[in-house]
Amino acid sequence: MTRAARNWFTEGGRAYADFRPSYPSSLAVELAELTPNADLALDVGCGNGQFTTTLGDVFEEVIGLDPSEEQIANAAPHPRVEYVQAPAESLPSSIHDGSASLVSVAQAAHWFDLPKFYDEVTRVSADGGILALLCYGILHIDDPAIDERAQRFYADDLDAYWPPTRRLVEREYRDLPFPFEELEFRAPSIEKNLTLDALLGYFSTWSAVRAAREAGQEHLLEAVGRDLAELWGDPSTERRTTWPIGGRVGRVNR
């Protein structure tokens, strides 16, 4: 008999730190190879540091910036990383003009006022510095029946609750203006083994899940939890899960 899964859909901000996937270390290494040096990287809209700490393994100094006090409070520590609460459109004046070799944005650019952010990118970037707008798409699970139910939850059950900006992520930011010298860049995928609770914990971080819950549509969340528990079997079983990484990478010429 399968047990009912824990109701992750009632979890708060800590779930974001616990269940959002981390980026592969090779992504930071490959971006660093494009930069003029590895002195300073800025991770803007850093959330709680999923990509920021990865950059800390490669760059001498990393500053993670996010407007949310809660996200910064839950940010993962790293000896080379400093976290600062600040919006993308007004980076701190303590970040000197022309100082950043890399400005990265992981899964956040669709929330920005891009013209203002791009002005800040131009101000803080070193000549030949790199801007990387990164995003990851819908996950794929290596069990076909489980994957089909997860896809249906994303695309059908929650369709009315995704913000319009989600389409920008689905199209890997190809519809965003990008006034920089664009570079060809093939990002590696994120790969992770998930238990049932970890998958539902990840779902709980989706903005559409929060919107559905606020709209009184708990039955959608309860249904997917029941269905996945039936399909999963032993909830401690780990299933291989991948997220494709896309986005835009460009060089900032001052």
Disulfide bonds with the S-S distance in Angstrom:
none
